[in-house]
Amino acid sequence: MKPSPKNQERLTENLKEHMILLQDNPQRVKKYFKHQDIKYAA
């Protein structure tokens, strides 16, 4: 886990990196909808 960003630029970079990770891993996204607390949304 990365440390909290200290400025807006770093926050934006972290977010972009995470979205690319999700884009490259659709199985991980599918798992989100199987989580007990999120099932109602699926």
VEXMIFI-868981 format. One line per 5 residues: number of its first residue (from 1); for each residue x, y, z of N, C-alpha, C. Coordinates in pm, whole numbers, padded with zeros to 5 digits, m for minus. Example, Ala and Ser with C-alpha at 12.3 -4.5 7.8 and 13.67 -1.06 7.14 Angstrom:
2
1 = 01319,m00569,00780,01230,m00450,00780,01320,m00330,00780 ~ 01285,m00225,00708,01367,m00106,00714,01290,00003,00787 .
END
This chain:
42
1 = 00083,m00117,00000,00000,00000,00000,00088,00125,00000 ~ 00047,00221,m00080,00125,00344,m00091,00089,00440,00022 ~ 00184,00524,00059,00152,00626,00159,00054,00729,00102 ~ m00013,00800,00190,m00108,00902,00145,m00035,01009,00065 ~ m00097,01055,m00043,m00033,01159,m00123,m00027,01291,m00047 .
6 = 00078,01366,m00071,00098,01493,m00001,00049,01613,m00082 ~ 00012,01590,m00209,m00037,01701,m00290,m00133,01648,m00398 ~ m00200,01739,m00464,m00301,01703,m00564,m00238,01627,m00681 ~ m00120,01666,m00722,m00053,01601,m00834,m00027,01453,m00804 ~ 00023,01425,m00685,00052,01286,m00648,m00076,01205,m00635 .
11 = m00181,01266,m00584,m00310,01199,m00574,m00360,01160,m00712 ~ m00349,01251,m00807,m00392,01224,m00944,m00309,01112,m01006 ~ m00180,01113,m00984,m00092,01008,m01037,m00129,00872,m00978 ~ m00152,00868,m00846,m00190,00743,m00782,m00321,00689,m00838 ~ m00416,00779,m00857,m00546,00739,m00911,m00532,00683,m01052 .
16 = m00456,00749,m01136,m00436,00700,m01274,m00369,00562,m01274 ~ m00268,00546,m01188,m00200,00416,m01180,m00297,00306,m01137 ~ m00382,00339,m01040,m00478,00239,m00993,m00581,00205,m01100 ~ m00628,00303,m01173,m00727,00278,m01278,m00667,00195,m01391 ~ m00541,00216,m01422,m00474,00134,m01524,m00464,m00009,m01474 .
21 = m00430,m00027,m01346,m00422,m00160,m01287,m00558,m00231,m01302 ~ m00666,m00161,m01272,m00800,m00221,m01284,m00835,m00250,m01430 ~ m00798,m00160,m01517,m00826,m00179,m01659,m00758,m00305,m01712 ~ m00640,m00334,m01663,m00563,m00450,m01708,m00601,m00578,m01634 ~ m00695,m00570,m01538,m00730,m00686,m01458,m00882,m00693,m01436 .
26 = m00960,m00728,m01540,m01106,m00732,m01526,m01155,m00832,m01421 ~ m01079,m00936,m01394,m01120,m01032,m01292,m01126,m00966,m01154 ~ m01035,m00876,m01130,m01035,m00804,m01002,m01161,m00718,m00988 ~ m01201,m00654,m01097,m01322,m00573,m01094,m01444,m00661,m01068 ~ m01450,m00776,m01131,m01563,m00868,m01110,m01574,m00909,m00964 .
31 = m01460,m00930,m00900,m01460,m00972,m00760,m01524,m00867,m00670 ~ m01512,m00740,m00706,m01573,m00635,m00625,m01723,m00658,m00611 ~ m01788,m00703,m00718,m01932,m00719,m00718,m01977,m00847,m00648 ~ m01882,m00932,m00613,m01916,m01053,m00538,m01895,m01034,m00388 ~ m01839,m00920,m00348,m01818,m00892,m00207,m01953,m00877,m00138 .
36 = m01964,m00930,m00019,m02091,m00932,00054,m02153,m00792,00068 ~ m02074,m00692,00092,m02126,m00557,00113,m02167,m00488,m00017 ~ m02132,m00544,m00131,m02160,m00481,m00260,m02259,m00561,m00344 ~ m02288,m00682,m00307,m02373,m00770,m00388,m02504,m00704,m00432 ~ m02563,m00622,m00345,m02692,m00562,m00377,m02685,m00478,m00506 .
41 = m02568,m00427,m00541,m02555,m00340,m00658,m02543,m00418,m00788 ~ m02512,m00543,m00781,m02490,m00623,m00902,m02619,m00664,m00969 .
END
